[in-house]
Amino acid sequence: MMLLGRWIWVSILLVGVAPAQTLSPFDFLRSTDNSARAAGLGGAFVAYAGDASAQLYNPATIPTTVDNCLSVTFTKHVLDINSGVAAYTRRLGSGWIGASAAVTSFGTFTRTDGLGNTIGTFGAASVALALSYANQFDTNAYYGITVGYVQTTIDRAAASALVTSVGILYQLPKIRTALGASVRYMGFQLARMNGQDASLPTDVRLGVSHRLRGLPLLVSFNLARLAEERMSFAERLRNFTLGGELSIGTALQLRVGYDNGVRSSQSSATASFLTGMGIGAGVIFPGFTLDYTLTTLSAPAVVHRVSCGIALDRVLAGAK
């Protein structure tokens, strides 16, 4: 129970889970910022095309990426919490496949005995592995499905589950708009931590992205966490994210995003004017992109993310 309590504290600190909700070892899946570009848009990524990491939000986005594309992200969270995410997409016959892996280390904790004496240390970590398939089912319309394995370990205790996610994406090129929807993390538990059942944070998302006419600005808006059982309908609608991506020439992108769910989860004592905000930039090279975003969780807590996207075929061709 002591280990589970420490995990709950880490969950609240890392992903901004409201204390009134039932927490579980799988709450790390609530994180909405699996890449610097996504964080720069506030996590409004369910209808974003052309990025391999978008499969983590909606597997139907996979066919919109460049063939043989890799995205890698490093995140420096608060305290000594660090994580890495890799996502890959590739054409397979008439369809597309995707794969992703996310690993988070929650750092080192002090081990104590029943009297409170320090007797060593222990660690905590989470892992999420997934395979996806996506294809086109109509003109400019795509579907995707993901099957994955997730695990959390705290010292020698572990909880694991099999999960699946599904999504659709519909692009409207004439009006420069994309509509997306996904249901993430449906599944069942395999291993129980301390013998306790734990719920999966099933997440229903709806989103729209629109590129303005006459201005190189992409605006994205999402409704997130629409399946939260302990929230009223009005509370679910407050879990919105939005962001804007401004392209300057062909080599630079500036981003700003806002996650109202993160803002709402903070008390007035810890929230600041920038809580829930993400500010970032991306540089585009031939076959390679580099992105950075700074996100504010609370007054003392900021998160740094660095991502690189690689079009492997183009990079390898240029190296020959």
C-alpha positions in Angstrom: 0.0 0.0 0.0 2.9 2.4 0.7 4.2 1.8 -2.8 0.8 2.4 -4.3 0.5 5.6 -2.4 3.7 6.9 -3.8 2.6 6.0 -7.3 -0.6 8.0 -6.8 1.5 11.0 -5.8 3.6 10.7 -8.9 0.5 10.4 -11.1 -1.0 13.6 -9.8 2.3 15.5 -10.2 3.0 14.2 -13.7 -0.3 14.2 -15.6 -2.4 16.6 -13.5 -5.1 14.0 -12.5 -7.8 15.5 -10.4 -7.5 14.2 -6.8 -11.2 13.5 -6.7 -10.8 10.8 -9.3 -10.0 7.1 -8.7 -6.3 6.7 -9.5 -4.6 3.6 -10.8 -1.2 2.4 -11.9 -2.2 3.1 -15.5 -2.8 6.8 -15.0 0.4 7.6 -16.9 -1.6 6.9 -20.0 -3.6 10.1 -19.4 -0.6 12.1 -20.6 -1.5 14.0 -23.8 1.9 15.2 -24.9 3.8 12.4 -26.4 5.8 14.6 -28.7 7.1 18.2 -28.7 4.8 19.1 -31.6 1.8 17.7 -29.9 2.7 19.6 -26.7 3.1 22.8 -28.6 -0.5 22.4 -29.7 -1.7 21.7 -26.2 -2.3 18.0 -27.1 -4.8 18.9 -29.8 -3.5 16.2 -32.1 -6.3 13.8 -32.9 -6.9 15.4 -36.3 -3.3 16.3 -37.1 -1.9 14.9 -40.3 1.7 14.1 -41.3 3.3 13.3 -38.0 4.3 9.7 -37.0 3.7 10.5 -33.3 0.0 11.3 -34.0 -0.7 7.6 -34.0 -0.6 7.8 -30.2 -3.7 10.0 -30.3 -5.4 8.6 -33.4 -4.1 5.6 -35.4 -6.1 6.7 -38.4 -3.5 9.5 -39.0 -0.8 6.9 -40.0 -1.6 7.0 -43.8 -1.0 10.8 -43.8 2.7 10.4 -42.9 5.7 10.0 -45.1 6.5 6.3 -45.8 9.2 4.9 -43.6 9.0 7.7 -41.0 10.4 7.7 -37.5 9.7 10.2 -34.6 11.7 10.2 -31.4 11.0 12.3 -28.3 12.8 12.9 -25.0 10.9 14.6 -22.2 12.4 16.1 -19.1 9.6 16.2 -16.5 9.6 17.7 -13.1 12.0 16.3 -10.4 14.0 13.3 -11.8 11.2 12.0 -14.0 12.2 11.4 -17.6 10.6 9.7 -20.6 11.2 8.7 -24.2 8.8 7.9 -27.0 9.5 6.4 -30.4 6.9 6.1 -33.2 7.3 4.6 -36.6 5.1 4.4 -39.7 5.4 2.4 -43.0 3.3 1.4 -46.0 2.4 -2.2 -46.1 0.6 -3.4 -49.3 -2.5 -1.3 -49.7 -2.4 -0.2 -46.0 -0.1 1.2 -43.4 1.4 -0.1 -40.2 2.6 1.8 -37.2 4.6 0.9 -34.1 5.3 2.9 -30.9 7.2 2.5 -27.6 7.1 4.8 -24.6 9.2 4.4 -21.5 9.0 6.6 -18.4 11.3 6.5 -15.4 9.8 8.1 -12.3 13.2 8.3 -10.6 14.4 6.9 -7.3 12.5 6.7 -4.0 13.7 6.2 -0.4 12.8 2.8 1.1 12.0 2.9 4.8 11.0 0.3 7.3 8.0 0.3 9.6 9.7 2.7 11.9 10.5 5.2 9.2 14.2 4.3 9.1 15.9 4.6 5.6 17.0 1.1 4.5 17.7 1.8 0.8 16.0 3.0 -2.4 13.8 1.7 -5.1 12.6 2.8 -8.6 9.3 3.1 -10.5 8.8 3.0 -14.3 6.1 2.6 -16.9 6.2 1.0 -20.4 3.7 1.2 -23.3 4.2 -0.9 -26.5 1.8 -0.8 -29.4 1.3 -2.0 -33.0 -1.2 -0.3 -35.4 -2.8 -0.9 -38.7 -4.5 1.8 -40.8 -6.1 2.1 -44.2 -8.4 4.2 -46.3 -12.1 3.3 -46.4 -13.4 6.1 -48.6 -12.1 9.2 -50.4 -10.0 11.2 -47.9 -11.3 9.0 -45.1 -9.2 6.7 -43.0 -9.5 4.2 -40.1 -6.9 2.8 -37.7 -6.7 0.3 -34.9 -4.0 -0.2 -32.3 -3.2 -3.2 -30.0 -0.8 -2.6 -27.1 0.7 -3.7 -23.9 1.2 -1.4 -20.9 3.0 -2.0 -17.6 3.8 -0.1 -14.5 6.4 -1.3 -12.0 7.0 0.1 -8.5 9.9 -1.7 -6.8 9.1 -5.4 -7.2 5.3 -4.9 -7.7 3.9 -4.6 -11.2 0.6 -4.0 -13.0 0.0 -4.7 -16.6 -2.8 -4.7 -19.2 -3.7 -5.4 -22.8 -5.2 -2.3 -24.5 -6.7 -1.4 -27.9 -7.4 1.9 -29.5 -9.4 2.8 -32.6 -9.8 6.0 -34.6 -11.1 7.7 -37.8 -9.9 10.7 -39.8 -11.7 12.5 -42.5 -9.9 15.2 -44.6 -11.6 18.0 -46.5 -8.9 19.3 -48.7 -11.1 22.0 -50.4 -11.7 23.8 -47.2 -8.3 22.8 -45.6 -9.9 21.0 -42.7 -9.5 17.6 -41.0 -11.9 15.9 -38.6 -10.8 13.1 -36.2 -12.1 10.9 -33.5 -10.5 8.2 -31.4 -11.3 5.9 -28.5 -8.1 5.0 -26.6 -7.1 2.4 -24.0 -9.9 0.0 -23.9 -8.8 -3.4 -22.6 -8.4 -5.6 -19.5 -5.9 -6.0 -16.8 -3.3 -8.9 -16.8 -1.3 -8.5 -13.6 -2.5 -6.8 -10.4 -0.4 -4.6 -8.2 -0.7 -5.8 -4.6 -3.6 -7.9 -5.7 -5.8 -4.8 -6.4 -7.9 -4.3 -9.5 -7.1 -1.1 -11.4 -9.1 0.7 -14.0 -7.8 1.7 -17.4 -8.2 5.4 -18.3 -10.3 4.9 -21.5 -10.2 8.2 -23.4 -12.7 9.4 -26.1 -11.5 12.3 -28.2 -13.0 14.4 -30.9 -11.0 17.0 -32.9 -10.8 19.3 -35.8 -7.8 21.0 -37.5 -8.2 23.8 -39.9 -5.6 25.7 -42.0 -6.6 29.3 -42.6 -6.9 30.8 -46.0 -4.3 33.4 -46.9 -2.4 32.9 -43.6 0.1 30.0 -42.9 -1.6 29.1 -39.6 -3.0 25.7 -38.6 -5.6 25.8 -35.8 -6.5 22.7 -33.9 -9.2 22.0 -31.3 -9.9 18.8 -29.4 -12.4 17.6 -26.8 -10.6 15.0 -24.5 -11.4 12.6 -21.8 -15.1 12.4 -22.8 -15.4 9.0 -21.2 -14.5 10.0 -17.6 -17.2 8.3 -15.5 -16.7 10.5 -12.4 -17.3 13.7 -14.4 -20.5 15.4 -15.3 -21.2 16.3 -18.9 -20.3 19.9 -18.2 -17.0 18.9 -16.6 -16.1 16.7 -19.5 -16.6 19.6 -21.9 -14.0 21.6 -19.9 -11.4 19.0 -20.9 -10.6 20.8 -24.2 -7.3 21.5 -25.8 -6.4 23.9 -28.6 -3.4 25.1 -30.4 -2.0 27.0 -33.3 1.0 26.4 -35.6 2.3 29.3 -37.6 4.7 28.4 -40.5 7.3 31.0 -41.3 8.7 30.3 -44.7 9.4 26.6 -45.3 11.9 26.0 -42.5 10.4 27.4 -39.3 7.2 26.7 -37.3 6.0 28.5 -34.1 3.4 26.9 -31.9 1.3 27.8 -28.9 -1.2 25.5 -27.2 -3.5 25.3 -24.2 -4.8 22.3 -22.2 -7.8 23.4 -20.1 -7.9 19.9 -18.4 -4.4 20.6 -16.9 -5.5 24.1 -15.9 -8.7 22.8 -14.2 -6.8 20.1 -12.2 -4.6 22.7 -10.4 -5.6 24.5 -7.3 -5.4 28.3 -7.0 -2.3 27.8 -4.8 -0.3 26.0 -7.5 -1.8 27.4 -10.8 -0.1 30.3 -12.6 -1.1 32.4 -15.5 0.7 30.0 -17.8 -0.6 26.7 -16.3 -1.7 24.4 -19.1 0.2 26.4 -21.8 2.7 25.0 -24.2 5.1 27.2 -26.3 7.4 25.7 -28.9 9.1 25.9 -32.2 10.1 23.5 -35.0 12.9 23.6 -37.6 12.4 21.8 -40.9 15.4 20.3 -42.8 15.4 18.1 -45.9 14.2 14.8 -44.5 14.5 15.9 -40.9 12.6 18.0 -38.4 13.6 19.2 -34.9 11.0 20.4 -32.4 11.1 21.8 -28.9 8.3 22.7 -26.5 8.1 24.1 -22.9 4.9 23.2 -21.1 3.8 24.7 -17.7 2.0 22.3 -15.4 1.8 24.6 -12.3 3.6 27.5 -10.9 6.8 25.6 -10.0 6.6 22.8 -12.6 7.7 23.0 -16.2 8.3 20.3 -18.7 10.8 20.3 -21.6 10.3 18.2 -24.7 12.6 17.7 -27.7 11.5 15.6 -30.7 13.1 14.8 -34.1 11.3 13.4 -37.1 13.2 11.5 -39.7 12.0 10.5 -43.2 14.3 7.5 -43.4 14.1 6.9 -47.1 15.0 10.5 -47.9 17.8 10.6 -45.4 19.3 7.3 -46.5 19.1 8.4 -50.2 20.9 11.6 -49.4 23.6 9.7 -47.6 24.5 7.6 -50.7 
